[in-house]
Amino acid sequence: MKAECACAATREPPKEMDSRLAGILSLYRGRPDEVIPILQQIQREFGYLPEQAMSQVARFTGVDESKVFGVATFYAQFKLVPTGRNVIKVCRGNACRVRGGARVLKTVEKQLGIKHGESTSDLEYALETVACLGACAVAPAVVVNDETHGNTTPDKIPELIQP
């Protein structure tokens, strides 16, 4: 299932979300320069930025909704749909590409049943590609959550990722 489809399955009741958002917003003064820190806090709390939350941030800070949405879509750190709890990042840098990174990515996609940029339907895994992990000496590199694995080959994927 694509990440955008997973959103509906993880929506929580509006009152519960409102309560959690109110708790986050109570930590701030409502100034326009607080938009990014507030969005970061919301993402830590929910794992993504619900549309309802961005609307509330706009009202709270006095910033147009379109500008709050613009901030959320400009920075790669922000997710607009729920994402998997375990994040797999596959490097697409030159060193990794030359040493078989594309085969590694295809193997991860096959094992998880998703493409990069998607999450599994149970939101257990998210798959991302990155331009460079800075681990060129051990290419191809894969990061599972925050742990870097170097010299990765397709046959090593099952031990790294156990869906």
C-alpha positions as CSV (number, residue, x, y, z in Angstrom):
1,M,0.0,0.0,0.0
2,K,1.3,3.5,-0.8
3,A,1.9,5.9,2.0
4,E,-0.9,8.2,0.9
5,C,-3.4,5.4,1.3
6,A,-2.2,4.7,4.8
7,C,-3.3,8.1,6.0
8,A,-7.0,7.3,6.4
9,A,-6.2,4.2,8.4
10,T,-4.3,6.1,11.0
11,R,-6.5,9.1,11.5
12,E,-7.4,9.6,15.1
13,P,-10.6,11.2,16.4
14,P,-10.5,15.0,16.1
15,K,-11.0,15.5,19.9
16,E,-7.9,13.4,20.7
17,M,-5.8,15.2,18.1
18,D,-7.0,18.6,19.3
19,S,-6.0,17.8,22.8
20,R,-2.5,16.7,21.8
21,L,-2.1,19.7,19.6
22,A,-3.3,22.0,22.4
23,G,-0.6,20.6,24.6
24,I,2.1,21.3,22.0
25,L,0.9,24.8,21.2
26,S,0.8,25.6,24.9
27,L,4.6,25.4,24.9
28,Y,4.8,28.4,22.4
29,R,3.8,32.0,22.3
30,G,2.2,32.0,18.9
31,R,4.8,34.0,17.0
32,P,5.4,33.6,13.3
33,D,9.1,32.7,13.9
34,E,7.9,29.6,15.9
35,V,6.3,27.8,12.8
36,I,9.2,25.5,12.2
37,P,9.8,24.5,15.8
38,I,6.1,23.9,16.3
39,L,5.9,21.7,13.1
40,Q,9.0,19.8,14.3
41,Q,7.2,19.1,17.7
42,I,4.0,18.0,15.9
43,Q,5.9,15.7,13.7
44,R,7.7,14.1,16.7
45,E,4.3,13.6,18.4
46,F,2.3,12.2,15.4
47,G,5.1,11.0,13.1
48,Y,3.8,13.3,10.3
49,L,2.1,16.6,9.9
50,P,-1.7,16.2,9.8
51,E,-3.5,18.8,7.7
52,Q,-5.6,19.7,10.7
53,A,-2.5,20.5,12.7
54,M,-1.0,22.7,10.0
55,S,-4.3,24.7,10.0
56,Q,-4.1,25.1,13.7
57,V,-0.5,26.2,13.5
58,A,-1.5,28.9,11.0
59,R,-4.3,30.2,13.2
60,F,-2.0,30.1,16.3
61,T,0.9,31.9,14.7
62,G,-1.0,34.2,12.5
63,V,0.8,32.9,9.4
64,D,-1.3,32.1,6.3
65,E,-2.1,28.4,5.9
66,S,-0.5,28.4,2.5
67,K,2.8,29.6,4.0
68,V,2.7,26.9,6.7
69,F,2.0,24.3,4.1
70,G,4.9,25.8,2.0
71,V,7.3,25.4,4.9
72,A,6.1,21.8,5.5
73,T,6.6,20.9,1.8
74,F,9.9,22.8,1.4
75,Y,11.9,20.9,4.1
76,A,12.5,17.2,3.5
77,Q,12.3,16.5,7.2
78,F,8.6,17.0,7.2
79,K,6.2,14.2,6.2
80,L,2.6,15.0,5.1
81,V,1.4,11.4,5.4
82,P,2.0,8.8,8.1
83,T,5.3,7.0,7.7
84,G,6.7,3.6,8.8
85,R,8.1,3.3,12.3
86,N,11.3,1.7,10.9
87,V,12.9,3.8,8.3
88,I,15.1,2.2,5.7
89,K,17.4,4.5,3.7
90,V,19.2,3.3,0.7
91,C,22.1,5.4,-0.7
92,R,22.0,6.4,-4.4
93,G,25.3,8.2,-4.3
94,N,27.9,7.6,-7.0
95,A,30.0,5.2,-4.9
96,C,27.0,3.2,-3.9
97,R,25.5,3.2,-7.4
98,V,28.8,1.9,-8.9
99,R,29.0,-0.9,-6.3
100,G,25.5,-2.3,-6.8
101,G,23.2,0.1,-4.9
102,A,20.5,-0.2,-7.5
103,R,20.3,-4.0,-6.9
104,V,20.2,-3.4,-3.2
105,L,17.3,-1.0,-3.6
106,K,15.4,-3.4,-5.8
107,T,15.9,-6.2,-3.3
108,V,14.6,-4.0,-0.4
109,E,11.6,-2.9,-2.5
110,K,10.8,-6.5,-3.3
111,Q,11.1,-7.7,0.3
112,L,8.9,-4.9,1.7
113,G,6.5,-4.8,-1.3
114,I,6.8,-1.1,-1.6
115,K,8.8,1.5,-3.7
116,H,11.0,4.2,-2.3
117,G,8.9,7.1,-0.8
118,E,6.3,4.6,0.4
119,S,5.4,2.9,3.7
120,T,4.1,-0.6,4.3
121,S,0.3,-0.8,4.9
122,D,0.9,-1.7,8.5
123,L,3.2,1.4,8.9
124,E,6.0,-0.9,10.1
125,Y,8.5,0.2,7.4
126,A,9.2,3.2,5.3
127,L,11.6,3.2,2.4
128,E,13.6,6.2,1.4
129,T,16.5,6.9,-0.9
130,V,19.1,9.5,-0.2
131,A,21.6,11.3,-2.4
132,C,24.5,10.3,-0.1
133,L,24.9,8.8,3.3
134,G,28.6,9.8,3.6
135,A,29.6,6.2,3.9
136,C,31.3,5.9,0.5
137,A,34.2,3.8,1.8
138,V,31.8,1.0,2.6
139,A,29.4,1.4,-0.4
140,P,26.8,0.4,-1.0
141,A,25.3,1.6,2.3
142,V,21.9,1.2,3.8
143,V,20.6,2.8,7.0
144,V,18.0,0.9,9.1
145,N,16.6,3.4,11.6
146,D,19.9,5.1,12.7
147,E,22.2,2.2,12.1
148,T,24.4,2.3,9.0
149,H,25.2,-1.0,7.3
150,G,28.1,-1.0,4.8
151,N,29.2,-3.3,2.0
152,T,25.5,-4.3,1.6
153,T,24.6,-6.8,-1.0
154,P,21.2,-8.1,-2.0
155,D,21.7,-11.3,-0.1
156,K,22.3,-9.4,3.2
157,I,18.9,-7.6,3.0
158,P,16.8,-10.4,4.7
159,E,18.9,-10.2,7.8
160,L,18.7,-6.4,7.9
161,I,15.0,-6.2,7.3
162,Q,12.6,-8.8,8.7
163,P,9.1,-7.7,7.9
